[in-house]
Amino acid sequence: MAIEGDQPYVIAVPFGSLTINKVSQYPNERCSYSLLAVMEGVTPDDIREYLKAVEIPKIITTYDSLPKVIEAFEGDVSQINLLVDECHILFTQYSFRKPAIQNVLQSYRDFKSFTFMTATPLEDLFLSTLEKTPDYQFINLPTYQKRGVLYFDKSVNP
């Protein structure tokens, strides 16, 4: 939905390989949008050029490069939706990826809406903490593999 829907989105992922994989899948027969991969080597000017060329931006960025995306929007991402994919990384790799994870945690509230999502089951401690967080919609969906899908959503500007 974030990629193929008609809303502008920034999708933050933990690793560059995920950006490359996803960008290689678009455009396709279902969706004509071109995605921009933002990671090491991509500048805010590169992002601005992409923004000028597309009607509905679809940017997939690493957690590390999220500040470059925000800079390209001149700091105003209030009309852009954010999807943080593989959000279990925010918990499991914080001790050795603190700067990258802080990029996400310090900026997600600036977006029009934000969603944290993972298909990786979280430990009960993390789940119980999230379930007690006020003002957020927390959904833990079972899948055919009996694994949980975490969908953690908050519309900042409903």
VEXDO-83527 format. One record per residue: residue number from 1; y negated, x negated, z negated of N, C-alpha, C in turn. Coordinates in steps of 0.1 Angstrom, whole numbers, plus 5000, padded with zeros to 4 digits. Layout:
BEGIN
(r NUM (Y X Z) (Y X Z) (Y X Z))
...
//
This chain:
BEGIN
(r 1 (5012 4992 5000) (5000 5000 5000) (4987 4991 5000))
(r 2 (4987 4981 4992) (4975 4972 4992) (4973 4966 5005))
(r 3 (4983 4962 5012) (4982 4956 5025) (4980 4966 5036))
(r 4 (4988 4976 5036) (4988 4986 5048) (4979 4998 5046))
(r 5 (4973 5000 5034) (4964 5011 5032) (4950 5008 5037))
(r 6 (4942 5018 5036) (4928 5017 5042) (4917 5013 5033))
(r 7 (4921 5006 5022) (4912 5001 5012) (4911 4986 5012))
(r 8 (4899 4981 5009) (4898 4966 5009) (4906 4961 4996))
(r 9 (4913 4950 4998) (4921 4944 4988) (4921 4929 4987))
(r 10 (4921 4924 4975) (4924 4910 4973) (4938 4911 4965))
(r 11 (4947 4903 4970) (4960 4903 4964) (4962 4889 4958))
(r 12 (4963 4887 4945) (4965 4874 4939) (4979 4872 4936))
(r 13 (4984 4860 4940) (4998 4856 4938) (4998 4842 4932))
(r 14 (5009 4839 4925) (5009 4826 4918) (5011 4813 4927))
(r 15 (5017 4815 4939) (5020 4803 4947) (5016 4804 4962))
(r 16 (5012 4793 4967) (5008 4793 4981) (5019 4798 4991))
(r 17 (5031 4795 4988) (5042 4799 4996) (5043 4814 4998))
(r 18 (5039 4821 4988) (5038 4836 4989) (5027 4841 4998))
(r 19 (5016 4834 4998) (5005 4837 5007) (5009 4835 5022))
(r 20 (5015 4824 5024) (5020 4821 5038) (5030 4830 5043))
(r 21 (5040 4834 5034) (5050 4843 5038) (5045 4857 5041))
(r 22 (5036 4862 5033) (5030 4875 5035) (5021 4875 5048))
(r 23 (5013 4865 5050) (5004 4865 5061) (5012 4864 5074))
(r 24 (5023 4858 5074) (5032 4856 5086) (5038 4870 5090))
(r 25 (5038 4880 5082) (5043 4893 5085) (5033 4903 5091))
(r 26 (5021 4899 5092) (5010 4908 5097) (5002 4901 5107))
(r 27 (4996 4909 5116) (4998 4923 5119) (5013 4925 5124))
(r 28 (5017 4938 5124) (5030 4942 5128) (5029 4956 5134))
(r 29 (5041 4962 5138) (5041 4975 5144) (5036 4986 5134))
(r 30 (5037 4984 5121) (5033 4994 5112) (5018 4993 5108))
(r 31 (5013 4981 5110) (4999 4978 5104) (4992 4967 5113))
(r 32 (4980 4971 5117) (4972 4962 5126) (4963 4952 5118))
(r 33 (4963 4953 5105) (4954 4944 5097) (4958 4930 5098))
(r 34 (4948 4921 5099) (4951 4907 5097) (4948 4903 5083))
(r 35 (4957 4895 5077) (4955 4890 5064) (4949 4876 5064))
(r 36 (4941 4873 5054) (4937 4859 5053) (4943 4853 5041))
(r 37 (4950 4842 5043) (4956 4834 5031) (4945 4825 5026))
(r 38 (4943 4826 5013) (4933 4817 5006) (4941 4809 4996))
(r 39 (4940 4796 4998) (4946 4786 4989) (4939 4773 4991))
(r 40 (4945 4762 4986) (4939 4749 4988) (4936 4746 5003))
(r 41 (4924 4742 5005) (4919 4738 5018) (4911 4749 5025))
(r 42 (4911 4761 5020) (4903 4772 5025) (4890 4773 5017))
(r 43 (4879 4774 5023) (4866 4773 5017) (4860 4787 5016))
(r 44 (4850 4789 5007) (4843 4802 5007) (4837 4805 5021))
(r 45 (4832 4795 5028) (4827 4798 5041) (4837 4803 5051))
(r 46 (4849 4798 5050) (4861 4803 5058) (4863 4818 5055))
(r 47 (4862 4821 5042) (4864 4835 5038) (4853 4844 5043))
(r 48 (4841 4839 5042) (4829 4847 5048) (4831 4850 5063))
(r 49 (4835 4840 5070) (4838 4842 5084) (4848 4853 5087))
(r 50 (4859 4853 5079) (4869 4864 5080) (4862 4877 5077))
(r 51 (4854 4878 5066) (4848 4890 5062) (4839 4896 5073))
(r 52 (4833 4887 5080) (4824 4892 5091) (4832 4897 5103))
(r 53 (4844 4893 5104) (4853 4896 5116) (4861 4909 5114))
(r 54 (4863 4913 5101) (4872 4925 5099) (4864 4936 5093))
(r 55 (4869 4948 5095) (4863 4960 5089) (4868 4962 5075))
(r 56 (4881 4961 5073) (4887 4962 5059) (4894 4949 5056))
(r 57 (4888 4942 5046) (4894 4929 5043) (4907 4931 5035))
(r 58 (4916 4922 5039) (4929 4921 5032) (4932 4906 5029))
(r 59 (4929 4902 5017) (4929 4888 5014) (4941 4885 5004))
(r 60 (4949 4876 5007) (4959 4872 4998) (4956 4858 4993))
(r 61 (4955 4856 4980) (4950 4843 4975) (4959 4839 4963))
(r 62 (4960 4826 4961) (4967 4821 4949) (4958 4824 4937))
(r 63 (4964 4824 4925) (4956 4825 4913) (4945 4814 4912))
(r 64 (4949 4802 4917) (4940 4791 4916) (4928 4793 4925))
(r 65 (4929 4800 4936) (4918 4801 4946) (4910 4814 4944))
(r 66 (4914 4822 4935) (4906 4835 4933) (4891 4833 4931))
(r 67 (4887 4822 4924) (4872 4820 4923) (4865 4818 4937))
(r 68 (4872 4812 4946) (4866 4810 4960) (4864 4824 4967))
(r 69 (4874 4832 4964) (4872 4846 4970) (4861 4853 4964))
(r 70 (4859 4853 4951) (4848 4859 4945) (4835 4853 4949))
(r 71 (4834 4840 4951) (4822 4833 4955) (4819 4838 4970))
(r 72 (4829 4840 4978) (4826 4844 4992) (4820 4858 4992))
(r 73 (4823 4866 4982) (4817 4880 4981) (4804 4879 4973))
(r 74 (4798 4867 4972) (4786 4865 4965) (4787 4870 4950))
(r 75 (4799 4869 4945) (4801 4873 4931) (4802 4888 4929))
(r 76 (4801 4896 4939) (4801 4910 4937) (4814 4916 4944))
(r 77 (4824 4918 4936) (4837 4923 4940) (4839 4938 4935))
(r 78 (4828 4944 4932) (4828 4958 4926) (4833 4968 4936))
(r 79 (4834 4965 4949) (4839 4975 4959) (4852 4970 4964))
(r 80 (4858 4961 4958) (4871 4955 4963) (4882 4958 4952))
(r 81 (4894 4961 4956) (4905 4963 4947) (4913 4950 4946))
(r 82 (4918 4948 4934) (4926 4936 4931) (4940 4940 4927))
(r 83 (4950 4934 4934) (4964 4935 4930) (4969 4921 4925))
(r 84 (4973 4920 4913) (4979 4908 4908) (4994 4909 4909))
(r 85 (5000 4902 4918) (5014 4903 4920) (5021 4892 4912))
(r 86 (5033 4894 4908) (5041 4885 4900) (5034 4882 4887))
(r 87 (5029 4893 4881) (5021 4891 4869) (5029 4886 4857))
(r 88 (5042 4886 4858) (5050 4880 4847) (5046 4865 4845))
(r 89 (5041 4859 4856) (5037 4845 4855) (5025 4843 4845))
(r 90 (5017 4853 4844) (5006 4852 4834) (5011 4850 4820))
(r 91 (5023 4854 4817) (5029 4852 4804) (5038 4840 4804))
(r 92 (5046 4838 4814) (5057 4828 4813) (5052 4814 4816))
(r 93 (5041 4813 4824) (5036 4799 4828) (5022 4796 4822))
(r 94 (5017 4804 4813) (5004 4801 4808) (5002 4787 4802))
(r 95 (5012 4782 4795) (5011 4770 4788) (5008 4758 4798))
(r 96 (5013 4759 4810) (5011 4747 4819) (5003 4751 4832))
(r 97 (4999 4764 4833) (4991 4768 4844) (4978 4775 4839))
(r 98 (4974 4771 4827) (4963 4778 4821) (4950 4780 4830))
(r 99 (4945 4770 4837) (4933 4772 4845) (4935 4783 4856))
(r 100 (4947 4783 4863) (4949 4793 4873) (4950 4807 4867))
(r 101 (4957 4808 4856) (4959 4821 4850) (4946 4826 4844))
(r 102 (4938 4817 4839) (4925 4821 4834) (4916 4826 4845))
(r 103 (4917 4821 4857) (4910 4826 4869) (4912 4841 4870))
(r 104 (4924 4846 4868) (4927 4860 4869) (4922 4867 4857))
(r 105 (4925 4862 4845) (4922 4870 4833) (4907 4871 4831))
(r 106 (4899 4861 4836) (4884 4862 4834) (4877 4870 4844))
(r 107 (4884 4874 4855) (4877 4881 4866) (4882 4895 4870))
(r 108 (4894 4898 4865) (4900 4911 4870) (4891 4923 4868))
(r 109 (4884 4923 4857) (4876 4935 4853) (4864 4937 4862))
(r 110 (4860 4927 4870) (4849 4927 4879) (4852 4935 4892))
(r 111 (4865 4937 4895) (4869 4944 4907) (4868 4959 4905))
(r 112 (4867 4967 4916) (4866 4981 4916) (4878 4987 4908))
(r 113 (4890 4982 4911) (4902 4986 4904) (4911 4974 4903))
(r 114 (4920 4974 4894) (4930 4963 4894) (4943 4968 4890))
(r 115 (4953 4962 4895) (4967 4965 4892) (4975 4952 4890))
(r 116 (4982 4952 4879) (4991 4940 4876) (5005 4945 4879))
(r 117 (5013 4938 4887) (5026 4943 4891) (5036 4931 4891))
(r 118 (5049 4934 4887) (5060 4925 4889) (5073 4933 4889))
(r 119 (5082 4927 4896) (5096 4933 4896) (5105 4924 4887))
(r 120 (5099 4915 4881) (5107 4906 4872) (5107 4912 4858))
(r 121 (5118 4915 4852) (5118 4921 4838) (5111 4912 4828))
(r 122 (5103 4918 4820) (5096 4911 4809) (5103 4912 4796))
(r 123 (5101 4902 4788) (5108 4903 4775) (5102 4914 4767))
(r 124 (5109 4919 4758) (5105 4931 4750) (5092 4928 4743))
(r 125 (5089 4916 4738) (5077 4913 4731) (5065 4916 4741))
(r 126 (5066 4911 4753) (5055 4913 4763) (5053 4928 4766))
(r 127 (5064 4935 4768) (5064 4949 4771) (5057 4957 4760))
(r 128 (5061 4954 4747) (5056 4962 4736) (5041 4960 4735))
(r 129 (5036 4948 4738) (5022 4944 4737) (5015 4952 4748))
(r 130 (5020 4953 4760) (5013 4960 4771) (5013 4975 4768))
(r 131 (5024 4980 4763) (5025 4995 4761) (5015 4999 4750))
(r 132 (5010 4990 4742) (5001 4994 4731) (4986 4991 4735))
(r 133 (4984 4986 4747) (4971 4983 4752) (4963 4996 4755))
(r 134 (4952 4999 4749) (4945 5012 4751) (4938 5012 4765))
(r 135 (4936 5024 4770) (4928 5026 4782) (4935 5021 4795))
(r 136 (4948 5018 4795) (4955 5013 4807) (4967 5022 4809))
(r 137 (4970 5024 4822) (4982 5031 4825) (4993 5021 4827))
(r 138 (5004 5023 4819) (5015 5013 4820) (5027 5021 4824))
(r 139 (5033 5016 4835) (5045 5023 4840) (5056 5013 4842))
(r 140 (5068 5015 4836) (5079 5007 4837) (5090 5015 4845))
(r 141 (5092 5012 4857) (5101 5020 4866) (5114 5013 4867))
(r 142 (5125 5021 4866) (5139 5015 4868) (5141 5014 4883))
(r 143 (5149 5005 4887) (5152 5003 4902) (5167 5004 4903))
(r 144 (5172 5004 4915) (5186 5005 4918) (5194 4994 4912))
(r 145 (5187 4983 4909) (5194 4971 4903) (5193 4971 4888))
(r 146 (5187 4982 4883) (5185 4984 4868) (5176 4973 4862))
(r 147 (5167 4969 4871) (5157 4960 4866) (5144 4968 4865))
(r 148 (5135 4963 4857) (5122 4970 4856) (5112 4966 4866))
(r 149 (5104 4975 4870) (5092 4972 4878) (5080 4975 4869))
(r 150 (5072 4965 4867) (5060 4967 4859) (5048 4971 4868))
(r 151 (5041 4981 4865) (5029 4985 4872) (5019 4988 4861))
(r 152 (5009 4980 4861) (4999 4980 4850) (4986 4982 4857))
(r 153 (4979 4994 4855) (4968 4997 4864) (4957 5002 4855))
(r 154 (4945 4999 4860) (4933 5004 4854) (4922 5006 4865))
(r 155 (4917 5018 4867) (4906 5020 4876) (4893 5018 4868))
(r 156 (4886 5007 4872) (4874 5004 4865) (4863 5014 4869))
(r 157 (4862 5018 4882) (4852 5028 4886) (4860 5039 4893))
(r 158 (4865 5049 4885) (4873 5060 4891) (4866 5068 4901))
//
